[in-house]
Amino acid sequence: MRIFGSDRIAKLMDSKMFGMTEDDVLESSLLSSSIEKAQKKVEENNYGIRKRLLEYDDVLNKQREVVYTRRRHALMGERIGVDFMNMAYDVAAELVKQYNSDGDADNLKTEIFRNFGINMSFDEKDLKVSADELANKIFEAAMENFNRRGNELEDKIGPQLVQIYERFKEGGQIKNVIVPFTDGKRIYQIPVNLQEAAETNGHNIIKTFLKVIILHVIDEAWKENLRDLDDLKQSVQNAHYEQKDPLLIYKVESYGIFERMVTKMNNKAVKILMRSQLHIPTPPPSANPEAQQQSEGEQFKAAAPERRQDFSRMQASHAQMGSALANEPRPAGAMPDAPAPTPQPRRPIVAQPHVGRNDPCPCGSGLKYKNCHGKNL
């Protein structure tokens, strides 16, 4: 009532002119109508707050629909190839838009190699074509290189996965195998269904690789985008001091953040997928030369669940450990064990009495402690 009621009612509620106490029952049509109006104002204020929050959530919900749609496509894997081709074309178009407008052919070649892992030569005739034609040329060369490397990978490890499946299919102990890929910076462990790989001669490896990498990139980019939107939502509230609408600024800035997120997501996914290759661990130089020439199929690991280790048998008393060490054979020329030191009994700590500043000094001088030994403390 003091916040949403009228000033007259507030004065009546605060005044003691009527001699009212807290236990008195107030009955008045004027008071009832004032309470009803105040309650209506409270509900309108709460409705306005909820409506404002909903408008902020609508911006996030639209972005969520776009991202979750792409994630659902990657998770199902039905149109994973189409999504990857769209990403690659968007990256090629962005590179052409950024560098070809200034005629910077050298930087365009460098960025094409960084993103797609291919070397392309351009002459003046190629750079004079339209941006769409140049983007299509880069996209076709990139996809041709990706398909060629994918076919080589299937021909290389497909038969080996078939042999592994034939070896372990009777027991059914291994269902998935881990195929490691690397882009030169990180190693990605790709779980591949062994039976499906054997039936398709390794064709599902590339599809699973696309699925895992795109899901990984989308999740990381979306989490970072959520953090940026939270920071933006807090910062735009200061726009009230400039007589501006915080919601309008939030909508404009959030669209820019979302565009940068999509561009970054496409670039990262394309870089990883275009530049990755099968990772084969290099054995140490001191290893057996025959072990260094082992086949790549033996490098695959079974994707088995982790087993918990039982440490209950590893518990031992100090006496058992001491006896084990005493019975351990000592090498020739070793120094004899030094005798164990005798443990000293612990002595109780005596607490000294506290001396106040105005108390007589314990030294017996007759002066106060603050004027004697406690003078400099």
VOGU-3710 file (C-alpha; in Angstrom, 3 decimals, decimal comma):
1> mrifgsdria> 0,000/0,000/0,000  2,866/2,391/0,661  4,273/1,798/-2,843  1,206/1,302/-5,042  -1,500/2,994/-2,944  -2,462/6,664/-2,867  -0,685/9,177/-0,671  -3,808/9,789/1,394  -4,188/6,140/2,304  -0,484/5,902/3,077
11> klmdskmfgm> -0,787/8,773/5,538  -3,783/7,172/7,178  -1,946/3,876/7,513  1,104/5,548/9,060  -0,715/8,015/11,329  -1,734/7,215/14,900  -4,385/9,847/15,125  -7,134/7,249/15,400  -5,372/5,296/18,121  -5,362/2,056/16,114
21> teddvlessl> -3,254/-0,964/17,013  -2,015/-3,850/14,875  -4,771/-6,189/16,094  -7,643/-3,857/15,169  -9,908/-4,820/12,249  -10,202/-2,093/9,590  -13,513/-1,911/7,753  -13,996/0,851/5,206  -15,158/1,009/1,606  -12,500/3,617/0,891
31> lsssiekaqk> -9,795/1,305/2,235  -11,137/-1,712/0,335  -11,224/0,156/-2,994  -7,689/1,482/-2,397  -6,394/-2,040/-1,719  -8,094/-3,311/-4,883  -6,509/-0,556/-6,989  -3,086/-1,193/-5,452  -3,392/-4,913/-6,146  -4,321/-4,188/-9,753
41> kveennygir> -1,233/-1,997/-10,123  0,937/-4,758/-8,689  -0,453/-7,281/-11,184  0,049/-4,882/-14,092  3,617/-4,255/-13,001  4,367/-7,993/-12,745  2,750/-8,587/-16,129  4,937/-5,901/-17,669  8,048/-7,485/-16,179  7,106/-10,946/-17,493
51> krlleyddvl> 6,277/-9,552/-20,913  9,629/-7,785/-21,065  11,504/-10,931/-20,114  9,552/-12,901/-22,715  10,650/-10,473/-25,427  14,259/-11,071/-24,443  13,672/-14,823/-24,478  12,093/-14,649/-27,950  15,401/-13,427/-29,370  17,232/-16,362/-27,807
61> nkqrevvytr> 14,517/-18,812/-28,830  14,843/-17,908/-32,523  18,575/-18,542/-32,388  17,986/-21,765/-30,486  15,655/-23,076/-33,198  18,280/-22,518/-35,904  21,108/-24,114/-33,936  19,041/-27,058/-32,698  17,825/-27,771/-36,215  21,402/-28,032/-37,456
71> rrhalmgeri> 22,321/-30,133/-34,459  19,368/-32,466/-35,031  20,403/-32,973/-38,649  23,937/-33,804/-37,556  22,706/-36,144/-34,823  20,385/-38,077/-37,129  22,966/-38,098/-39,919  20,397/-38,178/-42,706  21,548/-34,968/-44,405  24,950/-34,576/-42,801
81> gvdfmnmayd> 26,629/-34,410/-46,208  24,352/-31,606/-47,388  25,010/-29,568/-44,255  28,751/-29,989/-44,657  28,598/-28,883/-48,291  26,618/-25,792/-47,253  29,256/-24,989/-44,644  32,065/-25,361/-47,167  30,328/-23,132/-49,710  29,616/-20,447/-47,094
91> vaaelvkqyn> 33,292/-20,423/-46,115  34,379/-20,146/-49,765  31,914/-17,312/-50,415  33,098/-15,460/-47,311  36,742/-15,744/-48,388  35,952/-14,429/-51,857  33,934/-11,564/-50,408  36,722/-10,641/-48,001  39,797/-10,827/-50,250  38,729/-10,792/-53,883
101> sdgdadnlkt> 37,057/-7,386/-53,606  40,495/-5,840/-53,026  42,229/-8,028/-55,628  44,407/-9,597/-52,904  45,196/-12,900/-54,618  48,094/-13,865/-52,326  46,084/-13,667/-49,126  43,191/-15,452/-50,843  45,496/-18,373/-51,709  46,792/-18,455/-48,138
111> eifrnfginm> 43,310/-18,510/-46,616  42,162/-21,201/-49,021  45,081/-23,377/-47,945  44,400/-22,687/-44,257  40,701/-23,535/-44,476  40,547/-26,225/-47,180  44,104/-27,597/-47,277  44,444/-27,172/-51,053  46,740/-25,066/-53,239  44,991/-23,097/-55,951
121> sfdekdlkvs> 46,609/-20,820/-58,514  44,804/-17,740/-59,758  45,596/-15,553/-62,705  44,124/-12,194/-63,665  41,423/-13,874/-65,724  40,227/-15,946/-62,772  40,037/-12,924/-60,485  37,966/-10,916/-62,981  35,044/-13,344/-62,858  32,071/-12,766/-60,578
131> adelankife> 32,228/-13,604/-56,902  29,749/-16,481/-57,291  31,781/-18,134/-60,049  34,999/-17,867/-58,060  33,304/-19,233/-54,944  31,911/-22,171/-56,947  35,390/-22,901/-58,306  36,914/-22,974/-54,830  34,042/-25,072/-53,495  34,301/-27,661/-56,281
141> aamenfnrrg> 38,060/-27,999/-55,837  37,664/-28,394/-52,069  34,948/-31,040/-52,338  36,898/-32,949/-54,964  39,895/-33,043/-52,629  37,723/-34,108/-49,686  36,041/-36,938/-51,620  39,382/-38,174/-52,941  40,941/-38,282/-49,477  37,822/-39,975/-48,120
151> neledkigpq> 37,982/-42,718/-50,766  41,675/-43,270/-50,066  40,939/-43,591/-46,362  38,159/-46,105/-46,957  40,383/-48,195/-49,219  43,192/-48,101/-46,657  41,444/-49,026/-43,413  38,217/-50,594/-44,694  39,731/-54,063/-45,286  41,500/-53,910/-41,937
161> lvqiyerfke> 38,235/-53,226/-40,122  36,712/-56,179/-41,979  39,521/-58,412/-40,713  39,015/-57,177/-37,144  35,295/-57,860/-37,396  35,853/-61,375/-38,751  38,241/-62,062/-35,905  35,941/-60,950/-33,081  32,420/-61,401/-34,467  31,881/-64,845/-32,944
171> ggqiknvivp> 32,288/-63,705/-29,347  30,622/-60,363/-29,958  32,963/-58,756/-27,471  33,830/-55,681/-29,564  31,028/-53,589/-31,020  32,776/-50,260/-31,614  36,346/-49,315/-32,395  38,096/-45,975/-31,963  39,579/-44,498/-35,141  41,870/-41,556/-34,284
181> ftdgkriyqi> 41,969/-38,510/-36,552  44,112/-35,413/-36,201  44,177/-31,969/-37,787  47,701/-31,225/-36,592  46,540/-29,622/-33,333  44,186/-32,040/-31,630  43,437/-35,749/-31,804  39,784/-36,715/-32,230  38,702/-40,185/-31,136  35,939/-41,268/-33,537
191> pvnlqeaaet> 33,860/-44,266/-32,375  32,921/-46,416/-35,394  30,472/-49,304/-35,361  32,552/-52,341/-36,305  29,749/-54,351/-37,877  28,500/-51,461/-39,993  32,071/-50,655/-41,059  32,592/-54,259/-42,142  29,319/-54,396/-44,073  29,976/-51,086/-45,879
201> nghniiktfl> 33,723/-51,714/-46,295  34,551/-48,663/-44,175  32,147/-46,258/-45,890  30,526/-45,247/-42,594  33,838/-43,925/-41,224  33,598/-40,612/-43,086  29,937/-40,195/-42,172  30,647/-40,825/-38,492  33,609/-38,465/-38,651  31,409/-35,698/-40,079
211> kviilhvide> 28,754/-36,343/-37,463  31,102/-36,251/-34,460  33,052/-33,168/-35,553  30,000/-31,086/-36,509  28,261/-31,951/-33,230  31,389/-31,025/-31,296  31,760/-27,681/-33,081  28,070/-26,785/-32,733  28,041/-27,513/-28,991  31,148/-25,434/-28,291
221> awkenlrdld> 29,954/-22,504/-30,413  26,464/-22,521/-28,856  27,789/-22,525/-25,284  30,033/-19,577/-26,085  27,116/-17,779/-27,747  24,963/-18,222/-24,625  27,671/-16,662/-22,475  27,961/-13,705/-24,871  24,189/-13,146/-24,838  24,103/-13,197/-21,030
231> dlkqsvqnah> 26,832/-10,570/-20,911  25,013/-8,491/-23,523  21,739/-8,675/-21,605  23,424/-7,281/-18,518  25,290/-4,532/-20,349  22,351/-3,132/-22,349  20,476/-2,265/-19,161  22,658/0,843/-18,902  20,977/2,204/-22,020  18,265/3,678/-19,779
241> yeqkdplliy> 20,685/6,410/-18,829  20,968/7,402/-22,511  17,180/7,455/-23,006  17,396/4,396/-25,300  15,436/1,160/-25,423  17,584/-1,710/-24,056  15,488/-4,324/-25,872  16,097/-2,734/-29,271  19,835/-2,577/-28,667  19,766/-6,195/-27,462
251> kvesygifer> 18,055/-7,375/-30,653  20,522/-5,586/-32,934  23,631/-6,668/-31,045  22,448/-10,265/-30,577  21,952/-10,647/-34,320  25,551/-9,606/-34,905  26,754/-12,051/-32,246  24,752/-14,860/-33,860  26,172/-14,114/-37,317  29,715/-14,187/-35,979
261> mvtkmnnkav> 28,958/-17,462/-34,195  27,703/-19,128/-37,393  30,728/-17,893/-39,373  33,124/-19,115/-36,705  31,310/-22,442/-36,471  31,498/-23,007/-40,237  35,171/-22,054/-40,410  36,156/-24,329/-37,537  34,200/-27,334/-38,801  35,533/-26,968/-42,346
271> kilmrsqlhi> 39,131/-26,584/-41,145  38,961/-29,737/-39,052  37,170/-31,851/-41,647  39,222/-30,705/-44,630  42,637/-30,944/-42,997  42,260/-34,016/-40,769  43,921/-37,315/-41,504  44,317/-40,677/-39,849  46,496/-40,427/-36,749  49,074/-43,183/-36,360
281> ptpppsanpe> 51,177/-42,939/-33,182  54,912/-42,877/-33,877  56,769/-45,541/-31,867  59,840/-44,485/-29,852  63,240/-44,728/-31,620  64,403/-47,512/-29,286  61,495/-49,799/-30,188  61,880/-52,999/-32,126  62,039/-52,311/-35,896  59,513/-55,081/-36,493
291> aqqqsegeqf> 57,088/-53,367/-34,129  57,517/-50,103/-36,035  56,253/-51,756/-39,204  53,020/-53,019/-37,686  49,886/-52,460/-39,682  47,597/-49,498/-39,142  44,755/-51,825/-38,251  46,525/-52,834/-35,083  46,515/-49,195/-33,971  42,745/-49,213/-33,530
301> kaaaperrqd> 41,478/-49,577/-29,984  38,284/-51,232/-28,878  35,761/-48,755/-27,498  35,018/-50,832/-24,407  33,568/-49,347/-21,233  36,024/-48,478/-18,501  36,388/-50,998/-15,694  36,627/-49,922/-12,118  39,790/-51,006/-10,389  39,532/-52,855/-7,101
311> fsrmqashaq> 41,970/-51,391/-4,587  40,712/-53,424/-1,633  43,527/-55,962/-2,007  46,138/-53,233/-2,016  45,569/-52,344/1,645  48,413/-53,432/3,900  49,427/-52,653/7,456  52,671/-50,957/8,368  53,923/-54,180/9,934  53,359/-56,138/6,702
321> mgsalanepr> 55,090/-53,471/4,653  58,023/-53,400/7,082  58,414/-57,172/7,005  58,267/-57,177/3,224  61,006/-54,564/3,044  63,100/-56,436/5,623  62,909/-59,685/3,632  63,697/-58,002/0,346  67,147/-59,078/-0,928  69,743/-56,323/-0,700
331> pagampdapa> 72,170/-55,894/-3,647  75,855/-56,508/-3,100  77,804/-53,550/-1,812  74,731/-51,841/-0,427  75,002/-50,018/2,858  73,257/-51,652/5,844  70,065/-50,108/7,018  70,487/-47,450/9,695  68,813/-48,191/13,024  65,375/-46,693/13,327
341> ptpqprrpiv> 65,343/-43,607/15,590  63,718/-44,049/18,981  60,467/-42,090/19,070  60,546/-39,311/21,652  57,515/-38,984/23,938  55,493/-35,871/23,366  55,569/-33,304/26,126  52,506/-31,252/27,026  52,528/-27,632/25,976  52,155/-25,322/28,952
351> aqphvgrndp> 50,203/-22,175/28,162  51,785/-19,035/29,597  49,525/-16,670/31,527  48,427/-13,571/29,643  49,864/-10,305/31,016  47,851/-7,158/30,468  49,480/-3,876/29,592  48,527/-2,312/32,929  49,435/-5,389/35,023  52,674/-5,546/37,062
361> cpcgsglkyk> 55,603/-6,787/35,006  56,442/-10,490/35,732  60,137/-9,566/36,133  59,432/-8,114/39,598  60,566/-4,550/38,864  57,361/-3,104/40,279  56,583/-1,213/37,045  53,650/-1,762/34,780  54,165/-4,192/31,922  53,701/-1,462/29,309
371> nchgknl> 56,510/0,577/30,873  58,920/-2,334/31,355  59,312/-5,424/29,113  56,185/-4,612/27,098  57,307/-1,107/26,235  58,225/-1,807/22,614  55,358/-4,224/21,901
//
